[in-house]
Structure formats: C-alpha cells, structure tokens
C-alpha cells in the first residue's frame, strides 16, 4: 500500500519507514514560526517550567504581525518581551518592523518554507505552507513551547482527503472562490483532523501564491493541514529564495485516502461567504443587494502581490463609492515595496482607498479597520465569525480580492467579471 | 467530579466567541476569564461557579488556535467541556493544559443549562443527576490521559526528561 505525501513527511520526521493514519508519533520540527500573540505565553510557561533554553535557535523564525505596529501598550509590551527573548536565545531570524509582514505571507516569501519539511506556528492558518509540499500545521502556545524546548512535537497521523479539482476557471474566478466553494460543500468541519490534499489540472495551472490561498483556508474546513504535491513551479519558487537543500515527496498513486472528492470548477462563479460561517457560500449572481460600509483587501489569505494586482486592475481609473471605505494592507514589506514600484499603491490611493503598513490588522478585529455595530464589510480575509472584525453586531462577507475591489466601486457586493 | 451544566447546543462555537481577539493583548487566566463567552452570553461569568461544565454541539473551539480560549474558560472556573465533537487545535490545547475535554456525541441535545452532572472519567460516563440519565463517552485516549495526569504537556516533558 502506498503513502500520501503527508504520511511520508511525517514518517521521515519520526525516523520510521512508514506511518499510518491514527498513529501517535513524535515528529521532529524543522521550522518553528513565532508571532506576537501566541509566543509571549509560550516564553512565560517555558521559564516557569525551567525549560527556557530553545533547543534549536536556528530553526526558529520570529515575526510579530498581529498587532504591529504596536496598537497599544499591552501589545507593545508583548513585542518587547519577544524581542528580548529572541536576543537572549540567539535567534537570528527576526523580522522586526521595517522587514515585517503577516507571518504566513512572509515565511515562504523569505525562503523559510521548503518542500518535505515540518512547520508549526501558534496560528491556525499555518496550513498555508503545505502549498509548497511541506507538512505545516497550526498549534497552541503550549505546543509551541514544547517544540521550542525539544525540537519535537506529538501528532496523530491524519487521514487525508484528496480533492481533484478539474475543469477550467472562468475569468474573474480565483483560488479564493474555489476554496470557499469547497468549504461550502463539505462544511466547516468537513475535513476535521484531516490533511486536505489538493490536486488536479486547476491546481497544476495555479501560481504558487494561489495555491497558498487554497491551503491557507484548510483550517476553515477543520483540516489539520493543506498540502499540494510539489512541481517545477514549487521548485523554482523555493530555489529563488533559499540555498538550503530540500527533499521532494509525492503521494503514491495507490496511497489511501479517507475520501476522494472530484470537483469540476468550469461553471464556478465568484463566491461570497455570508455571515457568520465561511461555509455559507453563495454565487455572486445570487447575492442580491448587499451594501457595504467597508471593503478590506489584505491578510495571509489574499494580501499577496497577485491579489493586489487583480484589485488594482479593477480599481484603475475608478472611485471607491461614496459611503464606502476601502482599506488595502499589503501582507509583507516586500509586497508593499513591489506594489509601490508597480504603481499599484497609487491606483488604490487615487481611487480613494487607504493603504496601511503590513499587519494582520482588522482581519481578526485587532486594529486598522475595526467595524462598528451594524456595519458590513466585504473582505478578502478568511473568517466571518460573529465579531471577527469588530463589533459582535457587525457582518463580514468573505470574497476574492477581485470581488472586494468591484464591491468597493459600487458600494455593494458586486460581480467582478464586469470590470475585467 | 460534580458541577452544573452551561449548555450552548449550537455547533461551531469558535474561539473568537470564547475569547474575542480584542483581548489577546492579555494572557493571564484571571484577565481573560472576565471576557469569556461575552459576545454570545454576556451573563456567562456571573452565572458560572468553580467546577461547572460547558456542554456544546459539534466542532466546539473551531477557528483561531488561540490557547487563550482554554485559559479563559478555566479562569472562569470551568472544570471540563463536554461536546458532541471538538475542533482539532482546541482539543490539543485542552490536553496540553491538562484541561478535560470529553467527546460525547448527542450530549448537546440531552443536557440543559442548570442540570447537575457527575463525570466519571475512568468509567467513561456522564451522569445527569437532575434528569436521572447517563451518557457513555469514548474514554480519553491513554496518551492524552498521561499528559493530563502530569498536569499538561510541559510537565509531561519535564517528567519524561527526569526518568
């Protein structure tokens, strides 16, 4: 019996020939990513247990992102603590303000994600990095602490679901629409505890960035990870960013899946997920009249350069509707610079949008665009739970960057295809 | 272990609801506890006593990986969460904190807020003393019980290192 890419990576990392779903293993962790919110408690609990020494500082990458630039005194204290800790532990990979960015956009961009590796972070969207053929999963602060102290972490080997995504995407339909549709079909716990393996001609055609959007939202279906078998695009992306060696794993043709789901996306329209679950999908043509107070473009899901390009193409020469405000947050410093170089930031500003420094920001109701009671936001982010972006009486509609941009122009949720 | 039930029968109660992100600039249980569940039940804290249980539907604790959700509930006095099913990271976080999470399919339809419950962890039974019913659950996996027994993952690691 063959193995999936997930099983192969986990087997190697617990020094075994093979592992099967359901087994409990201790796996070696290659990359431990630390951000501001979940790392501070990990630092404190390690100190309290006398485990302060980080076992492998060279495997740790630190990037405060949630509340940066510091939004208040408490957040400032958190980042100050992480800064002191990183220095003390001789952690050199530290992305402080000026090189900063949303961790899941920054980690692969800076060459820290390699195929075949294991990655954890105290953040649920860590599933993103499976787009490059890694095993990457989100954990809590205690898990993070354990990995920092020992370089290992316990896992139950997950079953995998294979998604075969075939057909051809229409113009104006993107990876975001595909993943919102998948979540809509299987539900927010449709892949509970499982690895979501994405394959098929549509995935083959997708850019590496678009694949990250797919894997990013695996957690919104309850998945432990998202993963895509590496191809030449993956290799080119990684080699352009790091000289570190890596090993490629692929799922065997006779690998065992708990489920195989075939999806033809040829007729898929742009998708909008209505409040208050990412699975509440509607095709944009069925949306009706939904006026929006805010259009938000950014996050680890859709704040990369390709996302900004798509939105800028739609907004070029247009104006954000009166009564609607638009916020653009390039996900990393390098994306910000690139967007500036390409004139995208000028397009956004000329359209009446505002552009901020990279941060997770309002995606999680942190800062930089919080919603008031009764307000509605169309957002390129990943969650539309009650109160996610601010007041528990506000509403979030999830969509692609194109739909966000078109909606900003009309002041209501709008099909982007008419602007392309 | 005995206590009163606080039932939220809905599925997909997420960690943004258990502890909203606006409080993530804090990480002490006593501070987080003041805001536990406040967006879905503003009276949660005033109605909760030390040793009480939360009963909920499927996929409890989905969403953000914030362990603050476990800390907020424990800080509020909650002794255990019993749900139809749990989201993965929340479940891990419970085990890693030595906090009891029990998966018991169908419980959300059977237990009402205010019911007196008694949990027999080893026997795998939740007794509803108010309704005179009993519900059987799959015992907590042995590996998880060892971590919970040690007081949490870090204590477990310290203990193993000493052996």
Contacts between the chains, C-beta under 8 A, distances in Angstrom:
chain1	res1	chain2	res2	distance
A	24	B	141	8.0
A	24	B	143	5.3
A	37	B	24	5.0
A	37	B	66	7.0
A	38	B	65	6.8
A	38	B	66	6.7
A	38	B	67	6.9
A	40	B	27	6.0
A	41	B	27	4.4
A	41	B	67	6.8
A	41	B	68	7.8
A	44	B	27	7.4
A	45	B	154	6.0
A	46	B	154	7.4
A	49	B	154	4.7
A	49	B	155	7.0
A	49	B	158	5.8
A	50	B	158	7.3
A	51	B	154	6.5
A	51	B	157	7.2
A	51	B	158	7.0
A	66	B	24	7.3
A	67	B	24	7.9
A	67	B	25	6.5
A	71	B	25	7.7
A	72	B	25	6.3
A	74	B	25	3.7
A	74	B	26	6.4
A	75	B	25	4.8
A	78	B	25	6.6
A	122	B	65	5.9
A	122	B	67	7.6
A	123	B	64	7.8
A	123	B	65	5.7
A	124	B	63	6.7
A	124	B	64	5.4
A	124	B	65	4.3
A	124	B	89	6.1
A	126	B	65	8.0
A	138	B	65	4.5
A	138	B	89	5.8
A	139	B	65	6.2
A	139	B	89	6.5
A	139	B	92	6.6
A	140	B	65	5.5
A	140	B	66	7.4
A	140	B	67	3.7
A	140	B	70	7.6
A	140	B	89	6.2
A	140	B	92	6.3
A	140	B	93	3.9
A	140	B	96	6.4
A	141	B	27	8.0
A	141	B	67	4.5
A	142	B	67	6.3
A	142	B	93	6.7
A	142	B	96	3.8
A	142	B	97	6.2
A	142	B	152	6.5
A	142	B	153	5.1
A	142	B	154	6.4
A	143	B	92	6.4
A	143	B	93	7.7
A	143	B	96	6.1
A	143	B	153	7.1
A	145	B	153	7.9
A	145	B	154	6.0
A	146	B	96	7.5
A	146	B	153	5.2
A	146	B	154	6.4
A	146	B	157	6.0
A	149	B	154	7.5
A	149	B	157	6.6
A	150	B	157	6.3
A	154	B	143	7.5
A	154	B	153	7.9
A	188	B	12	5.7
A	188	B	59	6.6
A	188	B	62	6.3
A	189	B	11	7.7
A	189	B	12	7.2
A	189	B	58	6.3
A	189	B	59	4.1
A	189	B	62	6.8
A	189	B	85	7.1
A	189	B	87	7.1
A	192	B	59	6.9
A	192	B	85	7.0
A	192	B	87	7.1
A	192	B	88	6.6
A	193	B	88	5.1
A	219	B	63	7.9
A	222	B	59	6.5
A	222	B	62	6.4
A	222	B	87	6.1
A	222	B	88	6.7
A	224	B	88	5.7
A	277	B	12	6.5
A	364	B	16	7.6
A	364	B	21	4.3
A	364	B	24	8.0
A	364	B	64	7.0
A	365	B	16	7.7
A	365	B	20	6.7
A	365	B	21	4.7
A	365	B	22	5.8
A	366	B	21	5.9
A	366	B	22	7.7
A	366	B	24	7.8
A	383	B	14	7.9
A	383	B	16	7.1
A	383	B	63	6.3
A	383	B	64	7.8
A	385	B	14	5.0
A	385	B	16	4.6
A	385	B	17	6.7
A	385	B	63	6.2
A	386	B	16	7.2
A	386	B	17	6.1
A	386	B	39	6.0
A	386	B	40	7.1
A	387	B	16	6.1
A	387	B	17	7.3
A	387	B	20	5.5
A	387	B	39	4.8
A	388	B	16	5.4
A	388	B	21	7.8
A	392	B	20	7.9
A	392	B	39	4.2
